[in-house]
Amino acid sequence: MAEDTQKNMKDVLLDRELDRMLTVTEAAELLGVSCASIRRYANEGKIKVYRVGSGRHRRFRKRDVLEYLEKNSEF
Protein backbone atom coordinates (compact mmCIF):
# COMPACT_ATOMS: atom_id res chain seq x y z
CA MET A 1 0.00 0.00 0.00
CA ALA A 2 2.80 2.43 0.89
CA GLU A 3 4.53 1.59 -2.40
CA ASP A 4 1.36 2.45 -4.33
CA THR A 5 1.10 5.78 -2.54
CA GLN A 6 4.76 6.52 -3.21
CA LYS A 7 4.35 5.61 -6.90
CA ASN A 8 1.25 7.77 -7.21
CA MET A 9 3.08 10.69 -5.60
CA LYS A 10 5.95 10.29 -8.09
CA ASP A 11 3.43 10.32 -10.95
CA VAL A 12 1.81 13.48 -9.60
CA LEU A 13 5.18 15.20 -9.24
CA LEU A 14 6.23 14.14 -12.75
CA ASP A 15 2.97 15.44 -14.21
CA ARG A 16 3.42 18.75 -12.41
CA GLU A 17 6.94 19.11 -13.78
CA LEU A 18 5.85 18.22 -17.32
CA ASP A 19 2.97 20.71 -17.14
CA ARG A 20 5.27 23.49 -15.92
CA MET A 21 5.17 26.53 -18.17
CA LEU A 22 8.44 27.64 -19.75
CA THR A 23 9.47 31.03 -21.07
CA VAL A 24 10.78 31.42 -24.60
CA THR A 25 14.33 31.43 -23.23
CA GLU A 26 13.80 28.27 -21.15
CA ALA A 27 12.22 26.42 -24.08
CA ALA A 28 15.07 27.50 -26.36
CA GLU A 29 17.66 26.27 -23.86
CA LEU A 30 15.88 22.94 -23.50
CA LEU A 31 15.92 22.42 -27.28
CA GLY A 32 19.36 23.96 -27.82
CA VAL A 33 18.06 26.53 -30.30
CA SER A 34 17.68 30.31 -30.37
CA CYS A 35 14.72 32.23 -29.00
CA ALA A 36 13.92 33.26 -32.58
CA SER A 37 13.66 29.58 -33.54
CA ILE A 38 11.22 28.87 -30.71
CA ARG A 39 9.06 31.81 -31.78
CA ARG A 40 9.15 30.56 -35.38
CA TYR A 41 8.17 27.02 -34.32
CA ALA A 42 5.23 28.50 -32.40
CA ASN A 43 4.18 30.69 -35.34
CA GLU A 44 4.35 27.65 -37.65
CA GLY A 45 2.25 25.58 -35.23
CA LYS A 46 5.06 23.12 -34.51
CA ILE A 47 4.93 23.76 -30.76
CA LYS A 48 1.79 24.71 -28.84
CA VAL A 49 2.10 28.21 -27.43
CA TYR A 50 0.10 29.86 -24.67
CA ARG A 51 -0.28 33.63 -24.51
CA VAL A 52 -0.29 35.13 -21.03
CA GLY A 53 -0.68 38.56 -19.54
CA SER A 54 -1.60 41.09 -22.17
CA GLY A 55 -1.13 38.42 -24.84
CA ARG A 56 2.39 39.54 -25.63
CA HIS A 57 4.13 36.95 -23.48
CA ARG A 58 4.51 33.40 -24.75
CA ARG A 59 4.71 30.31 -22.57
CA PHE A 60 5.28 26.70 -23.52
CA ARG A 61 4.37 23.59 -21.57
CA LYS A 62 7.48 21.56 -20.86
CA ARG A 63 5.58 18.45 -21.99
CA ASP A 64 4.95 20.00 -25.43
CA VAL A 65 8.58 21.07 -25.84
CA LEU A 66 9.84 17.59 -24.93
CA GLU A 67 7.35 15.99 -27.35
CA TYR A 68 8.64 18.27 -30.11
CA LEU A 69 12.20 17.27 -29.22
CA GLU A 70 11.30 13.57 -29.32
CA LYS A 71 9.55 13.85 -32.70
CA ASN A 72 12.37 15.86 -34.25
CA SER A 73 15.35 14.11 -32.71
CA GLU A 74 17.94 12.71 -35.08
CA PHE A 75 18.60 9.74 -32.81
Residue frames as a rotation matrix with the C-alpha (Angstrom) as fourth column:
MET 1
0.569 0.823 0.000 0.00
0.823 -0.569 0.000 0.00
0.000 0.000 -1.000 0.00
ALA 2
0.475 -0.475 -0.741 2.80
0.123 -0.798 0.590 2.43
-0.871 -0.372 -0.320 0.89
GLU 3
-0.604 -0.713 0.356 4.53
0.423 0.092 0.902 1.59
-0.676 0.695 0.246 -2.40
ASP 4
-0.080 0.676 0.732 1.36
0.986 -0.054 0.157 2.45
0.145 0.735 -0.662 -4.33
THR 5
0.818 0.378 -0.434 1.10
0.487 -0.856 0.173 5.78
-0.307 -0.353 -0.884 -2.54
GLN 6
0.032 -0.904 -0.426 4.76
0.077 -0.422 0.903 6.52
-0.997 -0.061 0.056 -3.21
LYS 7
-0.629 -0.226 0.744 4.35
0.702 0.244 0.668 5.61
-0.333 0.943 0.005 -6.90
ASN 8
0.360 0.848 0.388 1.25
0.922 -0.387 -0.010 7.77
0.142 0.361 -0.921 -7.21
MET 9
0.697 -0.167 -0.697 3.08
0.227 -0.871 0.435 10.69
-0.680 -0.461 -0.570 -5.60
LYS 10
-0.443 -0.896 0.046 5.95
0.255 -0.077 0.964 10.29
-0.860 0.438 0.262 -8.09
ASP 11
-0.361 0.401 0.842 3.43
0.932 0.128 0.339 10.32
0.029 0.907 -0.420 -10.95
VAL 12
0.725 0.662 -0.189 1.81
0.680 -0.732 0.045 13.48
-0.109 -0.161 -0.981 -9.60
LEU 13
0.345 -0.686 -0.640 5.18
0.059 -0.665 0.744 15.20
-0.937 -0.295 -0.189 -9.24
LEU 14
-0.636 -0.566 0.525 6.23
0.513 0.199 0.835 14.14
-0.576 0.800 0.164 -12.75
ASP 15
0.074 0.760 0.645 2.97
0.985 -0.156 0.071 15.44
0.155 0.631 -0.761 -14.21
ARG 16
0.791 0.196 -0.580 3.42
0.390 -0.892 0.230 18.75
-0.472 -0.408 -0.781 -12.41
GLU 17
-0.138 -0.934 -0.329 6.94
0.064 -0.340 0.938 19.11
-0.988 0.109 0.107 -13.78
LEU 18
-0.654 -0.099 0.750 5.85
0.706 0.276 0.652 18.22
-0.272 0.956 -0.111 -17.32
ASP 19
0.335 0.865 0.374 2.97
0.916 -0.392 0.086 20.71
0.221 0.313 -0.924 -17.14
ARG 20
0.088 -0.389 -0.917 5.27
0.559 -0.742 0.369 23.49
-0.824 -0.545 0.152 -15.92
MET 21
0.921 0.277 0.274 5.17
0.384 -0.529 -0.756 26.53
-0.064 0.802 -0.594 -18.17
LEU 22
-0.048 -0.999 -0.019 8.44
0.863 -0.051 0.502 27.64
-0.502 0.008 0.865 -19.75
THR 23
0.410 0.038 -0.911 9.47
-0.238 -0.960 -0.148 31.03
-0.880 0.277 -0.385 -21.07
VAL 24
0.955 -0.131 -0.265 10.78
-0.260 0.053 -0.964 31.42
0.140 0.990 0.017 -24.60
THR 25
0.124 -0.987 0.107 14.33
-0.925 -0.154 -0.349 31.43
0.360 -0.056 -0.931 -23.23
GLU 26
-0.174 -0.156 0.972 13.80
-0.709 0.705 -0.014 28.27
-0.683 -0.692 -0.233 -21.15
ALA 27
0.754 0.505 0.420 12.22
-0.057 0.687 -0.724 26.42
-0.655 0.522 0.547 -24.08
ALA 28
0.784 -0.527 -0.328 15.07
-0.492 -0.205 -0.846 27.50
0.378 0.825 -0.420 -26.36
GLU 29
-0.155 -0.876 0.457 17.66
-0.988 0.128 -0.090 26.27
0.021 -0.465 -0.885 -23.86
LEU 30
0.139 0.292 0.946 15.88
-0.442 0.873 -0.204 22.94
-0.886 -0.390 0.251 -23.50
LEU 31
0.898 0.267 0.349 15.92
0.184 0.493 -0.850 22.42
-0.399 0.828 0.393 -27.28
GLY 32
-0.059 -0.998 0.011 19.36
0.552 -0.024 0.833 23.96
-0.832 0.055 0.553 -27.82
VAL 33
-0.089 0.103 0.991 18.06
0.942 -0.314 0.117 26.53
0.323 0.944 -0.069 -30.30
SER 34
-0.946 -0.259 0.193 17.68
0.214 -0.950 -0.227 30.31
0.242 -0.173 0.955 -30.37
CYS 35
-0.526 0.783 -0.332 14.72
0.174 -0.283 -0.943 32.23
-0.832 -0.554 0.012 -29.00
ALA 36
-0.358 0.358 -0.863 13.92
-0.848 -0.512 0.139 33.26
-0.392 0.781 0.486 -32.58
SER 37
-0.820 0.020 -0.572 13.66
-0.308 0.827 0.470 29.58
0.483 0.562 -0.672 -33.54
ILE 38
-0.800 0.559 -0.215 11.22
0.525 0.482 -0.701 28.87
-0.288 -0.674 -0.680 -30.71
ARG 39
-0.318 0.693 -0.647 9.06
-0.293 -0.721 -0.629 31.81
-0.902 -0.010 0.432 -31.78
ARG 40
-0.499 0.076 -0.863 9.15
-0.865 0.011 0.501 30.56
0.048 0.997 0.060 -35.38
TYR 41
-0.938 0.162 -0.308 8.17
0.154 0.987 0.050 27.02
0.312 -0.001 -0.950 -34.32
ALA 42
-0.564 0.764 -0.312 5.23
0.400 -0.078 -0.913 28.50
-0.722 -0.640 -0.261 -32.40
ASN 43
-0.262 0.440 -0.859 4.18
-0.655 -0.735 -0.177 30.69
-0.709 0.516 0.481 -35.34
GLU 44
-0.586 -0.038 -0.809 4.35
-0.729 0.461 0.507 27.65
0.354 0.887 -0.297 -37.65
GLY 45
0.475 0.857 0.199 2.25
-0.847 0.385 0.367 25.58
0.238 -0.343 0.909 -35.23
LYS 46
0.010 -0.566 -0.824 5.06
-0.187 0.809 -0.557 23.12
0.982 0.160 -0.098 -34.51
ILE 47
-0.774 -0.203 -0.600 4.93
0.547 0.263 -0.794 23.76
0.319 -0.943 -0.092 -30.76
LYS 48
0.324 0.946 -0.018 1.79
0.753 -0.247 0.610 24.71
0.572 -0.211 -0.792 -28.84
VAL 49
-0.797 -0.556 0.237 2.10
0.344 -0.740 -0.579 28.21
0.497 -0.379 0.780 -27.43
TYR 50
0.239 0.822 -0.517 0.10
0.963 -0.135 0.232 29.86
0.121 -0.554 -0.824 -24.67
ARG 51
-0.310 -0.258 0.915 -0.28
0.242 -0.952 -0.186 33.63
0.920 0.164 0.357 -24.51
VAL 52
0.070 0.276 -0.959 -0.29
0.993 0.077 0.094 35.13
0.100 -0.958 -0.268 -21.03
GLY 53
-0.539 -0.238 -0.808 -0.68
0.494 -0.866 -0.075 38.56
-0.682 -0.440 0.584 -19.54
SER 54
-0.022 0.497 -0.868 -1.60
-0.454 -0.778 -0.434 41.09
-0.891 0.384 0.242 -22.17
GLY 55
0.878 0.344 0.332 -1.13
0.078 0.583 -0.809 38.42
-0.472 0.736 0.485 -24.84
ARG 56
0.662 -0.698 -0.274 2.39
-0.689 -0.422 -0.589 39.54
0.295 0.579 -0.760 -25.63
HIS 57
-0.250 -0.787 0.564 4.13
-0.930 0.358 0.087 36.95
-0.270 -0.503 -0.821 -23.48
ARG 58
0.331 0.278 -0.902 4.51
-0.624 0.782 0.012 33.40
0.708 0.558 0.432 -24.75
ARG 59
-0.147 -0.354 0.924 4.71
-0.877 0.479 0.044 30.31
-0.458 -0.803 -0.380 -22.57
PHE 60
-0.028 0.021 -0.999 5.28
-0.680 0.733 0.035 26.70
0.733 0.680 -0.006 -23.52
ARG 61
0.810 0.262 0.525 4.37
-0.564 0.595 0.573 23.59
-0.162 -0.760 0.630 -21.57
LYS 62
-0.203 -0.954 0.220 7.48
-0.851 0.283 0.443 21.56
-0.484 -0.097 -0.869 -20.86
ARG 63
-0.007 0.310 0.951 5.58
0.118 0.944 -0.307 18.45
-0.993 0.110 -0.043 -21.99
ASP 64
0.906 0.420 0.048 4.95
0.118 -0.142 -0.983 20.00
-0.406 0.896 -0.178 -25.43
VAL 65
0.483 -0.813 -0.325 8.58
-0.873 -0.474 -0.111 21.07
-0.064 0.337 -0.939 -25.84
LEU 66
-0.380 -0.634 0.673 9.84
-0.593 0.726 0.349 17.59
-0.710 -0.267 -0.652 -24.93
GLU 67
0.360 0.577 0.733 7.35
0.296 0.675 -0.676 15.99
-0.885 0.461 0.073 -27.35
TYR 68
0.931 -0.087 -0.355 8.64
-0.349 -0.504 -0.790 18.27
-0.110 0.859 -0.499 -30.11
LEU 69
0.021 -0.997 0.068 12.20
-0.967 -0.003 0.254 17.27
-0.253 -0.072 -0.965 -29.22
GLU 70
-0.231 -0.056 0.971 11.30
-0.168 0.986 0.017 13.57
-0.958 -0.160 -0.237 -29.32
LYS 71
0.689 0.603 0.401 9.55
0.300 0.266 -0.916 13.85
-0.659 0.752 0.002 -32.70
ASN 72
0.952 -0.302 -0.060 12.37
-0.221 -0.537 -0.814 15.86
0.214 0.788 -0.578 -34.25
SER 73
0.400 -0.837 0.373 15.35
-0.537 0.116 0.836 14.11
-0.742 -0.535 -0.403 -32.71
GLU 74
0.269 -0.407 -0.873 17.94
-0.915 0.176 -0.364 12.71
0.302 0.896 -0.325 -35.08
PHE 75
-0.705 -0.604 0.373 18.60
-0.703 0.667 -0.248 9.74
-0.099 -0.437 -0.894 -32.81
